[in-house]
Amino acid sequence: MSIDDFKSQGRRKMLVDLLISKGIDNKQVLNAINQIPRHLFLDSAFSEYAYIDEAFPIAAGQTISHPYTVAFQTQLLDIQPLDKVLEIGTGSGYQTAVLVAMGAEVFTIERQKELYDFSKIILKNIHFEPRYQTYGDGYKGLPTYAPFDKIIVTAGAPEIPKELLKQLKIGGIMVIPIGNESQKMISILRLNEENFEMYEFGNFKFVPMLESREK
């Protein structure tokens, strides 16, 4: 594993400045991005480019999102210390680490075994482990641990999964990209047992959210 050297730390500070210039103004989000060594979550072939605002391929045909996308989704969540957060799509674990760095209690689920195995190791190695990490179907969420203060979905869903809405506490927020070829970022606030308020943000591009888990 490559180390987190001064060069990487300097590049992270430049990335934070770039995110500020793009409108990210939540200090906790920016501090978390500044802490997490993104280059360790990428294939070594891309590590030189880890701190530019680009998505890169990772294992199992998936991608690690643009840092701006990670920061934007996280800012919409309005994370408070000790918030109980359900993350659908652990991926390489970068978004997970950002949430943990912000003081959230993260429960994360990944359907690709290769990514589940990779993220479990890297998050342990850098000491940003979630409260609970599992391999399974994100559409089902984690009802055993519900309700959650916040839910973040890191893949494009054709529609809002009803099972996940059920697992959001009253007053809680879910952030999810909705659409097929490209997605609209949607923030959902749960008002009471039956009613939700939805807010729509810009266009983004995510890998599709798939059902069931893959071996």
C-alpha positions in Angstrom: 0.0 0.0 0.0 1.4 3.4 -0.9 1.8 5.8 2.0 0.1 9.1 2.6 3.0 11.4 2.0 3.4 15.2 2.0 2.8 15.4 -1.7 -0.6 13.6 -1.4 -1.5 15.9 1.5 -0.6 19.0 -0.5 -2.7 17.7 -3.4 -5.7 17.2 -1.1 -5.5 20.8 0.0 -5.6 21.8 -3.6 -8.6 19.6 -4.1 -10.4 21.2 -1.2 -9.7 24.6 -2.7 -11.2 23.4 -6.0 -14.3 22.1 -4.2 -14.8 25.4 -2.5 -14.6 27.2 -5.8 -17.3 24.8 -7.1 -19.7 25.8 -4.2 -19.0 23.3 -1.5 -19.1 25.3 1.7 -19.8 22.8 4.5 -16.6 22.9 6.7 -17.1 19.4 8.0 -17.3 18.0 4.5 -14.2 19.9 3.4 -12.3 18.8 6.5 -13.2 15.1 5.9 -12.1 15.3 2.2 -8.9 16.8 3.4 -8.3 13.9 5.8 -9.0 10.9 3.6 -6.2 9.6 1.4 -8.2 9.0 -1.8 -5.2 7.6 -3.7 -5.3 4.5 -1.5 -8.9 3.7 -2.8 -7.7 3.7 -6.5 -5.8 1.3 -8.6 -2.1 2.3 -8.4 -2.2 3.2 -12.1 -4.5 6.1 -11.3 -3.0 7.2 -7.9 -1.1 10.1 -9.5 -4.5 11.6 -10.5 -6.4 10.8 -7.3 -6.8 14.5 -6.3 -8.2 15.8 -9.5 -12.0 16.1 -9.8 -12.5 12.9 -11.9 -14.2 9.6 -11.5 -12.1 6.5 -12.0 -12.8 2.8 -12.7 -12.5 0.4 -9.7 -13.1 -3.3 -9.5 -16.2 -5.1 -10.6 -17.0 -2.6 -13.4 -17.8 0.1 -10.9 -16.4 3.6 -10.4 -15.2 5.8 -7.6 -17.2 9.1 -7.9 -15.8 12.5 -8.6 -14.7 14.2 -5.3 -17.3 16.9 -6.1 -20.1 14.4 -6.3 -19.0 12.8 -3.0 -18.8 16.3 -1.4 -22.2 17.4 -2.9 -24.1 14.3 -1.8 -22.5 14.5 1.7 -23.3 18.2 2.0 -27.0 17.5 1.2 -27.1 15.0 4.0 -26.4 17.6 6.6 -24.4 15.2 8.8 -24.4 15.8 12.5 -22.1 14.0 14.9 -23.3 10.5 15.8 -25.9 10.5 13.0 -26.9 6.9 12.1 -26.2 6.7 8.4 -27.1 4.0 5.9 -24.9 3.9 2.9 -26.1 1.9 -0.1 -23.1 1.0 -2.3 -19.8 0.9 -0.3 -17.8 0.7 -3.5 -14.1 1.1 -2.7 -15.0 2.7 0.6 -14.1 6.3 -0.1 -17.5 7.8 0.6 -17.8 5.6 3.7 -14.5 7.0 5.0 -15.7 10.6 4.4 -18.8 9.9 6.5 -16.9 8.3 9.3 -14.4 11.2 9.3 -17.5 13.5 10.0 -18.4 11.5 13.1 -21.3 9.6 11.6 -22.1 6.0 12.7 -22.1 4.4 9.3 -23.9 1.2 8.3 -22.9 0.3 4.7 -23.9 -2.4 2.2 -22.2 -3.5 -1.0 -23.5 -6.1 -3.5 -20.1 -6.8 -5.2 -18.1 -9.3 -3.2 -14.8 -8.0 -4.6 -15.5 -4.5 -3.6 -16.9 -5.6 -0.2 -13.6 -7.4 0.5 -11.4 -4.5 -0.7 -13.2 -1.8 1.2 -13.2 -3.8 4.4 -9.5 -4.1 4.3 -8.7 -0.5 3.3 -11.1 1.1 5.8 -9.5 -1.0 8.6 -6.0 -0.1 7.5 -6.6 3.7 7.5 -8.7 3.5 10.8 -11.9 4.9 9.3 -14.1 1.8 9.9 -17.9 2.0 9.7 -20.1 0.8 12.6 -21.4 -2.1 10.4 -20.4 -3.3 7.0 -22.0 -6.1 5.0 -22.4 -7.8 1.7 -25.9 -7.9 0.3 -28.7 -6.3 -1.7 -28.9 -2.5 -1.3 -32.5 -2.4 -2.4 -33.5 -4.2 0.8 -31.4 -1.8 3.0 -30.8 -2.9 6.6 -34.2 -3.1 8.3 -32.7 -4.7 11.4 -30.8 -1.5 12.2 -33.5 1.0 11.1 -34.5 3.7 11.5 -31.7 5.8 10.1 -31.1 9.5 10.5 -29.7 9.7 7.0 -29.5 7.4 3.9 -27.2 7.9 1.0 -27.4 5.9 -2.2 -24.2 6.0 -4.4 -25.7 4.4 -7.6 -28.4 5.5 -10.0 -31.8 4.1 -9.2 -34.7 4.1 -11.8 -37.1 5.1 -8.9 -36.9 5.6 -5.2 -36.8 2.2 -3.4 -39.8 2.0 -1.1 -37.9 -0.3 1.3 -35.4 2.4 1.9 -38.0 5.1 2.5 -39.5 2.9 5.3 -36.1 2.8 7.0 -35.7 6.6 7.2 -36.6 8.1 10.5 -39.1 11.0 10.8 -37.1 14.2 10.2 -34.4 12.1 8.4 -32.9 12.9 5.0 -32.2 10.5 2.1 -30.0 11.6 -0.9 -30.3 9.5 -4.0 -29.6 9.9 -7.7 -32.7 9.0 -9.8 -32.7 8.2 -13.5 -31.4 5.7 -16.1 -28.7 7.1 -18.5 -28.1 10.1 -16.3 -29.6 11.0 -12.9 -31.1 13.9 -11.0 -29.9 14.2 -7.5 -32.9 14.0 -5.2 -33.0 14.9 -1.5 -35.9 13.5 0.5 -37.0 14.8 3.9 -39.4 12.5 5.9 -42.1 14.7 7.4 -44.1 12.0 9.2 -45.2 8.3 8.7 -46.9 9.0 5.4 -45.4 12.2 3.9 -42.1 13.1 2.3 -40.8 16.4 0.8 -38.6 16.1 -2.2 -36.0 18.5 -3.6 -34.3 18.1 -7.0 -30.8 19.2 -7.7 -28.6 19.0 -10.9 -27.7 16.2 -13.3 -25.1 13.6 -12.3 -23.9 10.3 -13.8 -23.7 7.2 -11.7 -23.4 3.5 -12.3 -26.8 1.8 -12.1 -28.1 0.4 -8.8 -28.6 -3.3 -9.3 -30.7 -5.8 -7.3 -29.4 -8.9 -5.5 -25.8 -9.5 -4.6 -23.1 -10.8 -6.9 -20.8 -13.6 -6.1 
